[in-house]
Amino acid sequence: MARGLAFVDARCSSCHVVRPGAVPPNPQAHRFVAVANEMDFDEDTLREFFTDGHDPPFAMTIMLEEDEADIAAAYNVIA
């Protein structure tokens, strides 16, 4: 869990709220944990989402490597 938090904090917190109580850097971006917990992703579909260069809805293109997607997906599902 600590490894996942460190990774998503470094890679995702410029847009997404990663830590509880944090101020959203981009009010249009979902809280990081909401992506899995409120958008009906499971770890497999979330991993695919992270590696396919997700873009919609806010031009937030990111393509993670498979190992990075594994870390982010596992953290997001359990966080």
C-alpha positions as CSV (number, residue, x, y, z in Angstrom):
1,M,0.0,0.0,0.0
2,A,2.8,2.5,0.8
3,R,4.5,1.7,-2.5
4,G,1.3,2.3,-4.3
5,L,0.6,5.6,-2.5
6,A,4.1,6.9,-3.2
7,F,3.7,6.0,-6.9
8,V,0.3,7.6,-7.4
9,D,1.3,10.6,-5.3
10,A,4.3,11.2,-7.6
11,R,2.5,10.4,-10.9
12,C,-1.1,11.4,-10.4
13,S,-1.4,14.1,-7.7
14,S,-0.9,17.0,-10.1
15,C,-4.5,16.4,-11.2
16,H,-6.1,14.0,-8.8
17,V,-6.7,14.1,-5.1
18,V,-4.6,11.2,-3.8
19,R,-4.6,11.7,-0.1
20,P,-7.8,12.1,2.0
21,G,-8.6,15.7,2.8
22,A,-6.4,17.2,0.1
23,V,-7.5,20.1,-2.0
24,P,-8.2,19.0,-5.6
25,P,-5.5,20.4,-7.9
26,N,-8.0,20.0,-10.8
27,P,-11.6,20.3,-9.7
28,Q,-12.7,18.5,-12.8
29,A,-10.6,15.4,-12.1
30,H,-12.1,12.6,-10.0
31,R,-10.5,11.7,-6.7
32,F,-8.0,9.0,-7.5
33,V,-9.7,6.3,-5.5
34,A,-13.1,7.2,-7.0
35,V,-11.9,6.1,-10.4
36,A,-12.1,2.4,-9.3
37,N,-14.6,2.6,-6.5
38,E,-17.2,4.8,-8.1
39,M,-16.7,4.1,-11.8
40,D,-17.2,0.3,-11.8
41,F,-13.6,-0.6,-12.7
42,D,-12.0,-3.8,-11.3
43,E,-8.2,-4.3,-11.1
44,D,-8.0,-5.7,-14.6
45,T,-10.1,-3.1,-16.4
46,L,-8.3,-0.3,-14.4
47,R,-4.9,-1.7,-15.4
48,E,-6.1,-1.6,-19.1
49,F,-7.3,1.9,-18.6
50,F,-3.9,3.0,-17.3
51,T,-2.0,1.5,-20.1
52,D,-4.1,2.6,-23.1
53,G,-3.5,6.3,-22.8
54,H,-6.8,7.3,-21.3
55,D,-7.8,10.7,-22.6
56,P,-11.5,11.4,-22.1
57,P,-13.0,13.4,-20.7
58,F,-10.5,16.1,-19.9
59,A,-7.5,15.6,-22.2
60,M,-5.5,13.9,-19.5
61,T,-3.5,11.6,-21.6
62,I,-1.3,9.2,-19.7
63,M,0.2,5.9,-20.6
64,L,1.7,3.9,-17.8
65,E,4.0,0.9,-18.4
66,E,2.6,-2.4,-17.4
67,D,4.4,-2.6,-14.1
68,E,3.4,1.0,-13.2
69,A,-0.2,0.2,-14.1
70,D,-0.1,-2.9,-11.8
71,I,1.0,-0.7,-8.9
72,A,-1.6,2.1,-9.6
73,A,-4.4,-0.4,-10.2
74,A,-3.7,-2.4,-7.1
75,Y,-3.5,0.7,-4.9
76,N,-6.6,2.3,-6.4
77,V,-8.8,-0.8,-5.8
78,I,-7.7,-1.2,-2.2
79,A,-7.4,2.4,-1.2
